[in-house]
Amino acid sequence: MHLSPGTLLTLLLVVGLVAQWVAWRIRLPAILPLLLIGIVLGPALDVFDPDAVFGAFLFPSVSLAVAVILFEGSLTLRFRELKETGRAIRGLVSYGAILAVLLLAAAAHWIAGVGWPVAFLFGAVACVTGPTVITPLLLTLRPVRNVASALRWEGIVLDPLGALFAVLVFQGIISQQQGQSVLVFLVTVGIGALAGLIAAVALGYILLNQLIPEYLHNFGTLAAVIGVFTLSNSLASESGLLAVTIMGIALGNSRVHVDDIMSFKKDLSLLLVSLLFIVLAARLPWPLPDGMLVAGLLVFLVAQFVIRPITAWLATWGSDLNWRERVLLGFVAPRGVVAAAVSSVFALRLGDHGMADIDALVPLVFILIIGTVVLQSIAARPLARVLRVAEPEPTGVLVFGANKVARTLATALRDNGVDVLIVSENWRGISAARMAGLPTFYGNPTSRHAEMRLDLTPIGWMLGVSMWRERNHLACLHYRDKLGRNAVYHMQIQSPEEASDRESYADVLRSPALFSRETTLSGLESSLDSGARIKSGKLTEAFGWSDFKSRHGEDTLLLFALAPNGQLHIANDHKPTEPQKGWTVIALVPPRPAKTASPQADG
């Protein structure tokens, strides 16, 4: 059946959306269903041939998409933050990564039989993990904090640095293929780096001085990225990818506020990745060249069970990680976006130069991606449990807000054994929370900065208790996708009588109200100022919830309840919480009435 390009593009968008949704539901990196769908549509069923559909536009379109993806990834690299990372992370992203490149290249050369140039290109591409595959895997794996931090930082740093190294190797191969000297290679690299730096300085100056309006910042950045990619390629062949990578790193380390740009680029990259990987997987040759499937599986097994354990063990030698944590770290290293995208572009470009063995690059990389994602998604959690380095089911609470009410609620939860984390942009409140010994994160909980650096492994609930109604709702919407619809609650700022009908209706739609519809932030703060306090107690057969209220006053407000198995129950307006025998209740009790002096005492 012949489909028009417009109809086909629409179908690809819909299929990409479905693949992203499936990945979210099963908590797997989206790259896996995207690649599998592409393989089914292309080599398996032969209903989609990207070369026939896109023709001469295929290579330029893929190249531009990869340029945007590399720029978005390189924006996240902050050199100043590398000083804050531990010894294990610095080892993983430095000599550990270099050792991985060499060993992966040796495996591709001796097992798959490819020449050394393609082998080194494979090693440079295949050493890269990234946040797009690590983050979903961590939500399923839930390792202890040390391992989660090491894996997250390895992905953040290696994503741009690995891509930069792969581009340099690619430049060297191109120069060799064209019979160019080392000087030409250095000139090409210099032009790409200089173009990226000049573009970053120019764009940073424009953004800092507001030479274009705010609403054009994202559009202007996208135009600058594509422009410098094209210009650099015209000055020196194949230098564009290096230019956009350098541009992103330089801009990310400048004084320019790039959170909004990163958010826009993230959404754009999500769209491009969804389309790109279906297209690239559909181009896989089938059947694979003789022996390539077996060779790819062998390379994957060696990379998984030999190379990764060796590099991780050596890179973390002398660190704070114990041997159990190092074993788990040596098992988890899924490959993702950069590996698939960059390898496909390199294969397309080097294929035009008639390079031998280049047809093996994409199958080797794709087999490695699918193998690592599938195996580690299935086996990493059981391995973590056997090693006793897996966190239990997430029961921690993220409290958005650092005002007096938020700090009081967080303290009550912490005192009853619940992990808490206060997140706020209010520095004074964050300072007060730190003085109280509460864990904190300074920043916007919905920002790209928080998404990259906020450890949600122990978090199972989110409470919006900030003083800003709109930000509470935005945080609830943001974390509803991550934690579930029934795991996010917001604190009422105004009482239902004070809020308009439209505002009250929107509140009901967005998230349950914390504690009750009548409980407001100002009301709780006023109660605390008047002497109300939070009390906790364990219920028994002889002392139930009604007895607790009788002792402390009928106006006692139930806040939280902890079941004997540690399950946290949060009082809300959607589902009544009925404390049971054996539960520990946490409640706000009214102030005790002042005692009146008796006449005898006066006398």
Secondary structure, 3 states (H helix, E strand, C coil): CCCCHHHHHHHHHHHHHHHHHHHHHHCCCCHHHHHHHHHHHHHHCCCCCHHHHHHHHHHHHHHHHHHHHHHHHHCCCCHHHHCCCCHHHHHHHCHHHHHHHHHHHHHHHHHCCCCHHHHHHHHHHHCCCCHHHHHHHHHHHCECHHHHHHHHHHHHHHHHHHHHHHHHHHHHHHHHHCCCCHHHHHHHHHHHHHHHHHHHHHHHHHHHCCCCCHHHHHHHHHHHHHHHHHHHHHHCCCCHHHHHHHHHHHHHCCCCCCHHHHHHHHHHHHHHHHHHHHHHHHCCCCCCCCCHHHHHHHHHHHHHHHHHHHHHHHHCCCCCCCHHHHHHHCCCCCCCHHHHHHHHHHHHHHHHCCCCCHHHHHHHHHHHHHHHHHHHHHHHHHHHHHCCCECCCCCEEEEECCCHHHHHHHHHHHHCCCCEEEEECCHHHHHHHHHCCCCEEECCCCCHHHHHHCCCCCEEEEEECCCCHHHHHHHHHHHHHHHCHHHEEECECCCCCCCCHHHHHHHHHHCCEECCCCCEHHHHHHHHHCCCEEEEEECCCCCCHHHHHHHHCCCCEEEEEECCCCCEEECECCCCCCCCCCCEEEEEECCCCCCCCCHHHHC
